């Protein structure tokens, strides 16, 4: 957390020293400060600010990719495929070991992604029930959630 404050101090110093202090120069200072901290990442191994920030950016990019690809897949399925070739189904997804925040974030991402909806979380917080539009291969749906969402959520929360 201390590195976030250092990054903010660098950003405000950058803005104060710029000829025209404005939000744009503050943003440039923040990015410059982050790059400086990233260059000296080896000096402060105990702090995870840089790793978690980069993990969050990777998560955002992966979620946007999943959002676009699933939107295209849903549109293609609705327009091109006959009704009898679409196999909606309920599947389970194991969330054992995830914190409540991570589970909530995962369920929201699943629900925001077209074609999937989080339906129920068991009381023991170990199993999530999902309705998937195209679940003719439940393992593929689980693998997609595991590799496209859960992995990147854990990349910035831990």
N, C-alpha and C positions, 0 to 999 in steps of 0.2 A: 504494500500500500504506500510505502514511503516513496517508491519510484514514481507512482502516479503524481504525488505532490511535486517531486523534482521535475517531472515532465511539465506540469502546469506552471511552475516557476519559470522554466526555460521559455515556455510559450509566452508568458506575460512579459518577460524581459525582452524577448524578440519583438513583441508588439510595441513595447515602450520605446525601443531603439529604432523602430522603423520610421521612415519619414511621414507616413500617413497611418497612424494607429487606427485599425478597424478590425472587424471580425475576420476578414480574410487574412490579415497578417497574423492574427492570433492562431488561426488554423494552420498556417504555414509554420509558425513557431512550434506548434504542438507536434506536427509531423517531423520537423527538424529535431526537436527534443527526443522524440521517440527513436529516430534513427541514431542519435548519439547514444542513447541508452542501449539500443540494440548492438551497437559496435562494442560497447563495454560490458556486454552481457556476461562474460566469463568472470568478471570481478565480483559479482553478487549472486552467487549460485543459489542462496537461500530464498531469494525473491523470485516470484514467478510472473511478474507483471508483463514482461515482454512476451514470454511463451503463451500466457493466457490471452493476451491481446491478439496475438497472431492466430491463436486457436479460434478466438471469437470471429475474426475476419474470415477464416477458412469456413467456419460453420455458416456464416451468413451467405457466403458465395455458394456453398454446397446446397443450402436450403433453397436459394433462388434458382439454382440449376434444377433441383428436384421439382420445384414448383412449375417451372417452364416445361420441363419434359413431361411431367404428369398431365399438365393441361393439354399439351399436344396429343398425348396418348388417349386421353378421354375424348377429345374432339374427334380424333381419327376413329375411335371405336364407335362412337355414336353415329357418325356420318357414314362410315364404310362397312361396318360389320353387321351382319344380320343379328336380330335379337337372340336367337338360340345359340350364338357363339360367345355370348357374354356370360361369364360365370361369377356373379357376386357371391360373396361368402363371408361368414364370420370366422376370424382366425384369432389365435392367442399369440401374445408376444411376451417373452420373459423379461421382466424389469428388475429381477432380483439384484440387490446390491446397489441400486441407484438411489440417490437421495430424493426426497419429495420434490424439491425444486427441479431436479433433472427429469423426473417423471412428468411433472406438470409441463415443462418445456417440450418434452418429447410428445406428449399427448396433443398439445396445441399445434405443434408442427405437423403431426399426422393429420389432424383435423383440417388445418389450413391447406394441405396438399390435396388437390382435386383427385377424387377417386377413393380416398380413404377417410374414415371417420373413427375416432376413438369413442368407444361405446361405454365401457365399464372398466374400472380398476378394482380388482379384488381387495377386500378389506385388509389382507395381509401385505399389500403393496408388492406382490411378486408377479402377478399376471395381469396383463392388459388385454382386453378384448377389443378387436378392431374389425370394422366392416370394410371390406375392400371391394371395389367395383369389378376388378378383373382378378379374381383369386383362384383361377383354375390351377395355379401352382402356388399353394400357400407358403412353401419353403422359399420361393423366389421373392414373395412379398416380405417375408420375415428378413431375408438376407438384405433386401433393399433398404428396409428400415434400419437394420443393424449397421450397414455400411454407409448409408447416405445421411442418416440423422444421428443415431445414438453415438456412433464413433466420434463425430465432430462435436456433439454436445459434451461428451466426456473430455474432449481435447481442451476445452477452455474452462470447465468447471472443476477440474482436478489438477 
